Amino acid sequence: MIKIGLALSFIIAASVSASETDKLTDPTRPYINLTTQVQKESTDKEAPKKKVNQLKAIIRDEFNYKAIIDTKTVAVGDRINGYRVHQIKENKVILRKGSQYKTLSLVKRVKVTKAKG
């Protein structure tokens, strides 16, 4: 008799807790609003253009310089984005496309003057 009572109380408790778990939510779960609609971007505006030929770093080994432009490592003579690497110096890279030259610099030049006084 006691076994039957325990079994029934266990079954009732299990059915109540199963229906209650549907209502409970994790308090640490981030709130996600599924009712809002994502706004489509206007077709009138163009997507922002990605900047190309950004000089990220210049690497020097014993004899040569290499440059990291965008995500590629290049040496003199290599091609990148339609340009040929013409020259690599300590803080700049010169690219060439036909008769057009483009200089990429790591640091913009700063004019140093002595303070008076």
C-alpha positions in Angstrom: 0.0 0.0 0.0 2.8 2.4 0.9 4.6 1.4 -2.4 1.5 2.2 -4.4 1.1 5.6 -2.7 4.8 6.5 -3.2 4.5 5.5 -6.9 1.4 7.6 -7.4 2.9 10.6 -5.7 6.1 10.2 -7.8 4.0 10.1 -11.0 2.0 13.1 -10.0 5.1 15.1 -9.1 6.8 14.1 -12.3 3.8 15.2 -14.4 3.5 18.6 -12.6 7.2 19.3 -12.9 7.2 18.5 -16.6 4.4 21.0 -17.3 6.1 23.6 -15.1 9.4 23.3 -17.0 7.7 24.6 -20.2 7.1 27.9 -18.4 10.5 28.3 -16.7 13.3 30.0 -18.6 17.0 30.3 -18.0 17.7 33.6 -16.3 21.1 33.9 -17.8 19.9 33.3 -21.4 20.1 36.5 -23.5 16.8 38.1 -24.5 16.0 37.5 -28.2 13.1 39.5 -29.6 11.7 37.3 -32.4 8.8 39.7 -33.1 10.8 42.5 -34.7 11.4 42.4 -38.5 14.8 43.0 -39.9 14.8 46.1 -42.0 16.1 45.6 -45.5 18.8 48.1 -46.6 17.8 50.6 -49.2 18.9 49.7 -52.7 19.5 53.4 -53.3 22.6 53.3 -51.1 25.7 51.4 -52.3 27.5 49.2 -49.8 30.6 50.9 -48.4 33.6 50.1 -50.5 36.3 48.1 -49.0 39.7 49.9 -48.9 42.3 48.1 -50.9 46.0 48.3 -50.9 46.3 49.0 -47.2 49.9 48.6 -46.0 49.8 46.7 -42.7 53.5 45.9 -42.0 57.0 45.8 -43.5 59.2 42.8 -42.7 63.0 42.7 -43.2 65.1 39.6 -43.3 68.9 39.6 -43.9 68.7 40.7 -47.5 65.2 41.7 -48.5 62.1 43.6 -47.5 58.6 42.1 -47.7 55.4 43.9 -47.1 52.0 42.8 -45.9 49.3 44.6 -48.0 45.7 43.9 -47.1 46.1 40.2 -46.1 48.9 39.1 -48.5 52.7 39.1 -48.0 54.4 40.4 -51.1 58.0 41.1 -52.3 59.4 43.3 -55.0 58.0 42.1 -58.4 54.8 40.5 -57.0 51.4 41.6 -58.2 48.6 42.7 -55.9 45.2 44.2 -56.9 46.4 45.0 -60.4 49.6 46.7 -59.3 53.2 45.4 -59.3 55.3 45.9 -56.2 58.0 48.3 -57.5 60.0 49.0 -54.4 59.9 48.3 -50.7 61.7 50.6 -48.2 61.8 50.8 -44.4 58.4 52.6 -44.0 56.9 52.7 -47.5 56.0 50.5 -50.5 55.7 51.8 -54.1 53.3 50.1 -56.4 53.3 50.5 -60.1 50.5 50.1 -62.7 51.8 51.0 -66.2 53.1 54.6 -65.8 51.1 55.2 -62.6 52.8 54.9 -59.2 51.1 54.6 -55.8 53.0 55.0 -52.5 51.8 53.3 -49.4 53.2 54.5 -46.1 53.2 53.0 -42.7 53.5 56.3 -40.9 52.7 59.7 -42.3 55.6 62.1 -42.3 55.8 64.4 -39.4 57.8 67.6 -39.6 60.0 68.0 -36.5 60.9 71.4 -35.4 62.9 72.6 -32.4 61.1 74.4 -29.7 62.2 78.0 -29.0 63.4 78.9 -25.6 
